[in-house]
């Protein structure tokens, strides 16, 4: 097992133990004392927090690609047995029109998707509750005068 895989495993363990802060992230202190300490002992290395943040950035980019795929259309699914994304031919072709560099996603096995979903997905803003311009909502809109009366 390489360092990146072990790091991801340790991050999943930390997330499952509830070691994230209020923002959904692992604090610098937690990373140094509970993750890097173990990682460095296991590999006889001296990874720093800076190296951790670099790898975290890479994990986030990987997850962003997977997330983009899953939310591109309602036609995508996930098969936890084969560790592959699933969709009809039509859905794949539609996705490839706007993401031609992801053609390997149709056949690639994503062994880390579920771990990234736990570590990155639960702690990242997804935009799922955003309201676009021109969309209707039944949310109440406060006027400045109403807002002042609350205090």
Residue pairs with C-beta under 8 A, 6 or more apart in sequence:
1 9
3 39
3 43
3 45
3 47
4 55
5 112
6 39
6 42
6 43
7 35
7 39
7 52
7 55
8 59
8 112
8 115
8 116
8 119
9 115
10 34
10 35
10 38
10 39
11 26
11 35
11 59
11 115
11 119
12 115
12 118
12 119
14 20
14 26
14 30
14 34
14 35
15 26
15 118
15 119
15 122
15 123
16 118
19 26
19 30
19 34
20 26
20 123
21 27
21 30
23 123
24 122
24 123
24 124
25 123
26 35
28 49
31 49
31 52
32 49
35 52
36 47
36 48
36 49
36 52
39 45
39 47
40 46
40 47
59 116
59 119
59 120
60 120
60 124
62 112
62 116
63 116
63 117
63 120
63 121
63 124
65 102
66 85
66 110
66 113
66 116
66 117
67 121
67 126
68 99
69 76
69 85
69 95
69 99
69 102
69 105
70 76
70 78
70 85
71 126
72 94
72 95
72 98
72 99
73 87
73 91
73 94
73 95
75 87
75 88
75 90
75 91
76 85
76 86
76 87
76 91
76 95
77 85
77 86
77 87
78 84
78 85
78 86
78 113
79 85
79 86
80 114
82 109
83 109
83 110
83 111
83 113
83 114
84 107
84 108
84 109
84 110
85 105
85 106
85 110
87 95
92 106
95 102
96 102
96 103
131 137
131 139
